[in-house]
Amino acid sequence: FIGVYDKATEAIKQGGRRRGANMGVLRVDHPDIEEFIEAKLDEEKLNNFNISVAVTDEFMEAVKKGSDYTLSFPPGGKPYRKLPAREVLAKMARGAWKNGEPGIIFIDRVNRKHPLNPLGEIESTNPCGEQPLLPYEACILGSVNLENHTQDGEILWERLKNTVSTGVRFLDDALDMSEYPLKEIEDTVRRNRKIGLGVMGFASMLMRLNIPYASPEGIRTASRVMRFIRDEAHAASGELGEEKGEFPSFYRSRLKEKRRNAMVTTIAPTGTLALIAGTSSGIEPVYSLYTERVIGDSEVFSITDRNFINYLEINNIDPDKAMREVAEKGGVSRSDILPEEAKRVFLSATEINPRYHVAMQAAFQRFTDNAISKTVNLPEDFTVREVEDIIFRAFRLGCKGITVYRQFSRRQQVMNIACACEKCSEN
């Protein structure tokens, strides 16, 4: 059936060019889980689907103990058979290592944190994983450009407060102005009134503040910024609730304070939005200071990070020479001409220790109502066992899910480090 949906989506591409976006999620205790995990090992299959495994707390406990766990359908129904939990986790890690799929959703944590849990159980998310949804729900998202809220090495907190307040009102209005394809969707969306105000440009903000992404100060800044956004967004939703009334499902929710929206904050990937805005995507580190992006099926264009160029000009470093070195060496960490400060502040995604990728996601998740779309970008020489460790770390630090991607693990990548070496030329 997933193949049928994939082919149907292929026939109705957006604008005849952009591939469709579906999310396929299967619980880790479903009898077909092994087949599902390996469904996208062949890159020619299910190109209109992202797939993720809904991992339970019980499964993670079985992995820790090295024990078997039970497959059943429906969940909790008649036992089908048992599998060694560690072997199944290894298969997930191997698939993620091979080409980035499947992703992981910690489904019990998602449901525990969901204030509308009394209305039903969440089984899946939107295609990028940041918006867990009940049946017939839809998501409406918007992102604050954090880079535009800095000046002279400082965060403009008052401007950020005003932007967040405006963003909440804008998204809430958009719920009512939107048209929905089914009456069931319209009714569910307007009963729960979930919105997803998030951020983009976080890495660019850190560059402007001269704070390394991969540092304790970077993590502290993430927590401080997202706590502020969450508090202001909740306050704005509360004010809207007083003005227009709380969301209709409020009295069946687990929330204690009235507000207009069941959930308010989400962090989306903002790939195209950030590209248009000329800033970094979501909460991701800069993928590369000199990036090649594929648009459509084959069109390629290059992007140079403007904050890095500004730094070079201010410090009287030849931009052409520096960018050529970055392209040749794949980043700043092995530079011979850049000062140590630049090597800390301008690290790109694959130069950053994966532990900081996960720690950054966890820092934002603590102050985000919904979930977070983020990719742990790994260097090519990363191992399957190290991918397993990342999954455990994400679970331990309180993430709602985790996605990894190892450089050059697919024949075609949407983004590539602009590099003249033989490996990059091949890819």
N, C-alpha and C positions, 0 to 999 in steps of 0.2 A: 504493500500500500504506500509506503514512503516513496517508492520508485514512481508510482502513479502521480503522486503530488509533485514530485520533482519535475516530471515531464510536462505536467500541466503548467507549472510555473515557467518552464523554459519557453512555452508558447506565448506567454503574456508578459515578456520582459518590459520593464518600465521604459517607455520611449523607444522600445525596440532595441535598446543597447544595454541598459543596466540590468544585471542579473537580479532575479527575485531573492528575497530574504526570508527563509523559513527557519524555524528552530525545532529540531527533533530532540526530545528528551525521553529517556527511558530510565526507570528506577533500576538501581543496581541489583535488586532482588527479583527482577522479572526473569522468567525462564529463558527468554531470548537474548539475555544481556551480552553473552560472548559474541554472538553474531552481530549485534548492534555496535559493540566497541570497534569491531573490525570493518564496519560497513563502508568507511571512507579511506581505507588503506590504499585503494586504487583511486588516484586523483581524478580519474575520468568519471567517477560515479558521484551522484548526489551533489552536483555543483551548486544547486540552489538551496542547499541546506547547510546550516551549522548543526552539529550534534553535540549533546552533552549528556553525561550520566548523572542522574539524581542519586547522590550518595547519602546514605543514612548514617546516623550516629552508631547504630548497631553494627553496620558494616565496618566503620572505622575502628570500633572497639575490637572486632574480630581480627582486623589486620594487626592491631597492636599485640593481641594475644597469640597471633599465628594460628587461629582456629578456623574452622569451616563456618559458613553461614548458609541460611536456607533460602531457596528460591521459591516463590509462590505467586499465583495470580488468581484473583486480585490480591493486593498486598494484605498479608495476614490471613490469607485463605488457605486452602488445602496445600500442604507442602508438596513441591514438585521434585526437587533434589537438593543436594548440598554441593557447594564449591569451596575450595580453599581461598579465603579472602585475600591473602597476599598474592596469589597467582592472578586473581582478577585485577587487583590494583596494578600489578606489574604490566598486565595487558593494556590497561588504560594509559599508563605512563609510556609504554612503548609506542602506542598510537600517537600520543601527543608529541613524543620525541620525533617520530617519523615525519609527521606533517601537520602538527598542531591540533589534531582532533582525536578523541573527544575532549571537550572541556569538562569541568567538574562543577556541579552545583551541590552544595551542602543543604539538602532539601529540608531536613528537620530543623536546622537553624533558621532557614527562611520562614518556615511556618511558625516557629516559636516567636519570632520577632514581628510577625504580621499582626497589626491591630484588628484586622477583620477576620481573624482565625475562626470565630464562631460562625461565620457565614459559609465556610467551606475551606477545603485544603488546596493550597497552591501546588500544581504539578509541573508547571513550566514557566518560562520567561519569554520576553521578546527575543528577537534573533541575536542580539549582542549580549544578552544576559543581565542587563542592568535593571530590568523592570519585571519582577515576579508578578504574575497576574492570575486572578481567578478566572473561571470560565466566563466568556463573553465580555471581559474587560479589554479596554484599549489604553494605550499610554500616550500622554502628550508631554513633550519634553522641551526644555529650553536651557541654555547655558550662559552663564556670566563669564565674560572675558576678563580673567583676573589680571592679565598683563596691562589692561587699561585702567587698573585700579592701583597703580604704583606711580610714584613720582619722587625723584631725587633720593632713591634708595629707601623709600618709606611706603608702607601700605596706606592707601587712602580709605580709612575705615568708614567715614561718613558717606563718601561716595558709594562704597560697597553696600552700606545699609540701604541707601535709597534705591540702588539698582535691584537689590534682592526684593525689596518691597514692591517695586514696580513689576518685577518679573513674576511674582506670585499672583498679583492681580491680573496681569496679562494672560498667564496660563489658565487661570480660573475662568476668565471671560471666554477664552478660546474653546473651553469645554462646551459652553452653551452655543457658540457660533458654529461649531463643527457639525457636519452632516455625517451620519453613520450608516453603513450598508445594511444593518439589521436592527430591528426594533429591540431585540434582546440586548444588543451591544449598547444602544443609546440609553436604555433603561438602567443597565448595570453601571455604565460610566457616570451617569448623573446621580445615581444613588450613592456611589462611593466617592466620586469627585477626586480621584487620585491625580496629582500632577507630579512632575519630576523636574524641579529646578536644580541644575547642576553647574558645573564649571568647565571651562577650557582655558588654555594658556597658563596653567599652573607652573610648568617647567620654565616658560618664558618669564613669568613673574619672578621665579627664583633667580634666574640669570640677572634680571634687573636689580634684584636685591643683593647680588653677589653672594648667594648662598648655594652651596653644592647640593644637588638633588640627593646624591648618595651620602648623606651625613645625618647625624643626630639633629642638627639644627634644621635641616630640610624636613625631617619627620615632625619636629616640634612646630614648624611653620604650617605644615599641612593640618595638624590637629587644631592649631589656633584659628586658622582661616575657616576650616569647615565647621568648627563649633560655632563660630560667629555667624556663618551663613545659616546653619540649622536654626539657631536661636532666633535670628531675625526673620527667617522664613516662617517659622511656627508662629511668631508674634503677628506677622502680617496675615497669615491664614486665620488666626484668632480674631483679628480686627474685622476681616471679611465675614467671619461667622456672625459677629455681632451685627454687622451691617445688612447681610443678606440671608443669614440663617446657616446653621451648621449642616454638614452633609447628611442626607436623610438616613443613612445607615448608622449614624453616630451612636444611637441608643442600643445597637446590637454589637458595638465594637468594644474593645478593651481600653479605649482612651478615657482619661478622666477629665481633661480640659476640652471644652468645646472649641471646634474650629471649622473652617469651611471645607477642608480637604482631609481625607483619611490619611494620605501620605503626601509629603510635600517635596522631599529632596531625592534626587537620583543623580548618578554621574554616568553620563553616556560617553561613547567614544569620540563624538564630534569630529570625525575625520574630514568630511566635506565642509562643515561649518568652519572649522579651524583653518582649513585651507583658504577659504574665502576671506576670513578675518585676518589672515597672515600671522597666525600664532600657533602655539603647540597644541596638540590634541588632548582633550580631556585632562587627566592627571598623569598622562604618560610623560616620561622624559623625552627630549628631542630624539627622534629616531636616528637622525644623522644631521650634522651641520651642513652637509651637502647631499641632498636626497633626490633620487629619481622616482617619480610616481607614474604608475600606469593608469591611464584613464580609458574607460571602455575596454575594447579588446586588445588594442596595441599602441595607442597614442601615449607617448612618453614625454614628460617635461621635467625640468630640474628646478629645485628650490634651494636657495642659500639662506642660512639663518641670519637674520638681520642683527640680532643682538651680538652674535659672534663678530660680524663685520664691524659693528660699532666699537666693540672692545679692541679689535685690531687697530682701527683708525686712531682711537684715543691713546693707545699705547705705542703708536708709531711702528707697528709691525706690518710689513708688506702683505696686504690682503691676498694678492695673487699667489705669492709664495706659500703663505700659510694654508690657503684652501687647496693648493696643489698637494701639499704634504698631507693634509687631512684626507684627501681623495686617495692618495697612494697608500696610506697606512690605516685607513678605515676608521679614523678618529683622532682624538687629541692625546690619548694616554701615552703614545710612543713618540710624541713630537720631540724634535731636536731644537726647535726655535721658539716654542711657547714657554712662558714662565709657569711655575708650579701652580699658581693661582688659577690660570686658565685651564690647566689639566684637571683641576678639581671641579670648577664651576661648569665647564662645557663638555663634560662626559656625555656621550650618546648612549642610546638604550642598551646596545649589546656590550658596552664597556662597563656598565654598572653591575655590581655584584647582585645576583638575583635575590639575595636576602633583602636588599633595600627595595627592590621592586615589590616584594610581598609586604614588607613593613610599611611601605607607603600606602598600598591598597588598604591594609588593616587600619592605618591611622585615619584615612578618609571614611572607612566603613563605620567606625565608631560613632560618627556624627552624621550618617546618611540614613534616611528612613528606608529607602528601597535598597538597591544594590549598586554595584559598580562594574562598569565594563573596563577591563584593563588587561593588557597582555604582558606576561613576563617574557621579554625578548631575550633569547639565549644565544650565546656564541655557538658556532658550528660544532665545536669539540665537546659540548656538554654530553653527559651520559644519561642513560635511562634511569639509573639509580638516583642520580641527582634530580631528575624530574620527580621521582617518588618523594624525595625529601622536600621538594617545593610544595607538593600537595599536602604533606603532613604539616609543614610550617603554616600554610594558609589556614588549615583547619584549626591548628592550635592558637593562631593569632586572632581568630574570630571573623575571618572572611566568609562571605556567603557563597563564594565560588572561586575558581581559579582557571586561568587559561595560559598556556605557554606556547611559544613559537620559537623554534630553533632556526637560526639563520641558514638559508640555502636548503632547507628540508623539503621545499616544494620546487617544482621545475619553474614555476612562474610566481613571483611575488608582486603584490600591489606596490610595495615600497622597497627600494634598494638603496644601499649606500652607494653614492656615485664614486666609483673606484676604478682605477685603470688596471688592476691586477688581473691575472688570467682567470681566477675563479669567478670574479664579478663579471668579467666579460662573457663567460660562458652562461651566466644566469641572467 
